[in-house]
Amino acid sequence: MRGQERAITGNRQASWAFADAFVAEDEALLRARERAREIGVRSVSPGTGAALRMLAAAAAARVVAEIGTGVGVSGIHLLHGMRADGVLTTVDTEPDRQQLAREAYREAGFAANRARFIPGPALDVLPRLADGGYDLVFCDGDRLEYTQYLAESLRLLRPGGLVCFEGVFAQGRAMDASHQETEVHGLREVMRAVRDSTALVPVLLPTDDGLLCAVKKG
């Protein structure tokens, strides 16, 4: 039985690795990833990026909000999936990282008017964004604030719009009852809130460190 379990685990890991690399990334994305590694910023995995790209395309997204610019890896994926006239509003507390993202978008071939950069804490910025004006909200900021991002996202999204939360597995800690850190409690709380909300249609995708997504009902 243990040998069988090891084989199943190995097969799953191989399947996850294959799925994560299924959609190849171009040179602009690879350069952005290298910049992220150089400065110690974690980027979404290729599989997560591909999922975001597909979701933006499925929603025919024209107006997208991103919490956590990083150096532009997730933004490039979102922009590739969005409509050609779409605008990405991306929020981050680090203007230096946003400048790197701006360069990454340019290298990826996107015009400067395709992205709007807002520096500052997300919970200060989000209340200033328009009610019902967004097709997709991608949350990859402070995990301790995810439940507050959810409340803001429900206000920001149009009916049929999508909200996504990156990193909800917390490297497996969110599924392990022995971990009781504040961050883990917050991630469990947002997963429960999304799953149980009567206003949302949820799914939890096992990409990289977990991508929690939901559609806002009409």
N, C-alpha and C positions, 0 to 999 in steps of 0.2 A: 504493500500500500504506500509506504514512504517513497519508493521508487516511482510509483505512478504519480504521486503528488508532486515530486520534483519535476517529472516530465511535463505535467500540466502547467506548473509554474513557469518552467522554461519556455513552453509554447506561448504562454500569455505574454511573457516578456519579449519574445521574438516578434509576436504579433503587434504589440504596442510600439516596438522600435520601428517595425516596417511601416505602420500607420503614420507614425510621427514624421517619417522621411518620405512619405508617399508623394507629396507635392514639393517639387524641387524649388529652392529659392535662388533668385538671380544674384548677380554680382553686387548690386546696390544693397540688398538685404544682408549679404555676407559681410560686406564692409561695415555696415551698421552694427552687426553682431560683434565684429572684431573690436570696434570702438567701445561697445558695452563691456566686453571682457577687459579691455585695457583700463577702464576706470572703475571696474567692479560693480557694474549695474546689471541686474538680472533682466533678461529679455524673455518674452514669451517663446515657447518652443516652436519649431516649424509647424508641428501639427496643430497647436493652438492658433498660430497665425493663419493657417489654412482654414481652420474652422471660422475664425472671425471674418476672413475674406468671403467665404461662402455665405455666411449669415448676412453680411452687408449686401451682397449681391441678391440674395433671396428676398430681402426687404426692399430692394431697389432704393437703398438708402441715399438720401441727398443731404441730410443734416445729421451729423454724428457727434456725440460728445465723448471724450476720452479722459478719464481721471488717471493720471500717471503717464506722462509723455515718455519717460525714459530717454533713450537716444533715437527713438523713431521706428523701431522694429515693428511694433504692433500697429503704429500709424500707417506705415507703408502697406501692410496687409489690408487694413481697413480701406485705405484710399484705392487700392486695386479693386476691391469689391464694390465700392460706391459708384454711383452714377458719375458720368464725366463732368457734370456741373456741380457735383457734391462738394461740401465744405466740412472739414474736420475741425472741430473746436477741441483743443487739447490743453489740459490743465496740469500744472506741475509746480512744486515749490522751488524747483531748481532751474533758474533761467539759463545757466550754463549748459545744462542738459538739453533744454529746449533749443538752444542754438545749434547743438549737434544734430538734433532731430530735423531742424530746418535745413541743414546741409544734406542730411540723408534723403529728405523728400526731394530736394533739388536733384541730387544724383540719381534718384529713381525716376526722374522725368516729370515730376509734378510741378505745375505752375505755383508761384508764390501765393496766389489767391485761393488755392485749394485748402489751405490750413490757416487757422486762427489760433495763435498761441496766447494763453492767459497765464501769467505767473501768479502763484499764490496758493494758499491752502484751499483744498477743494470745498470745504464746508463754508468758506467765505465766498467762493466764486459761484457755486451751483445755484444759490438762491437768486442770483442776478440773471440767470438764463431763463428763456421764455417758456411758459407753461405750454405743454402739448406741442412743442416745436421740434421735437427730435425723433428720428426714426430708430436710432440705436444709441444706447449708452454703454460704454465699456469701462468697467471699474477695475483698476489695477493700482490703486493707491494704498493708503494706510489701512491694513486689515482691521484695525481697531475701529474704523469708521464705516465698515461695510453696511451695517444696519441703517446708518444715517444716509449713506449713498442710495440705498434701496428706496427710502422714503422720498428722497429728491428725484430719483429716477421715475417713480410712479407719477410724479407731477410733470416731469419734463417730457415723457414719452407720449406720442400720439397713440390712439387705439391701433393695435397691430404692431406697435413698436417693440423692440427687443432690449432687454437689459442682460448684461453678461458680467460675471465676477470671476476673476482669475485667481488661482492659487488656493482654492477652498479646501484642498486636502491637507495643506500645510505639511508636506512631506510625510503624509500618513498619520500625523498626530491628531487630526480632527476625527479619525475613525478609531482611535485608541483611547479607551476610557481612562487609562492611567495618566493621560495628559490633561491637566486642568488649568493651563495658563490662560490668562485673560484673552489673548489673541485667539486661542483655540475655542474658547467659549463663544466669542463673537462670531467666528466662522460657523460654528454649529447653529448659532441663533439665526444667522442670515439664511442658512440652508433650510432650516425649519420654516422660517417666515416665507421664503419663496415657494417652498413646497406646499404650504398650507393656505396660501393666499387665494381667495376666491377671485381676485382680479388678474391672476397670472396663470399661464400654461407653462409649467416648468420642465426642464430636463437637466440632468447632471452628466456632463460628458467627461469620460476618463482620459482627457488629453493632458499629458505631462503632469501637472500638479492639480488638476481638476478645474473644469470650466463650468460654472453654474450659469445657466441661461433660462430666460423665460420671455414669453410673449405677453404683452398687455392686452387683455380682452377688450373688445369693442364695447 
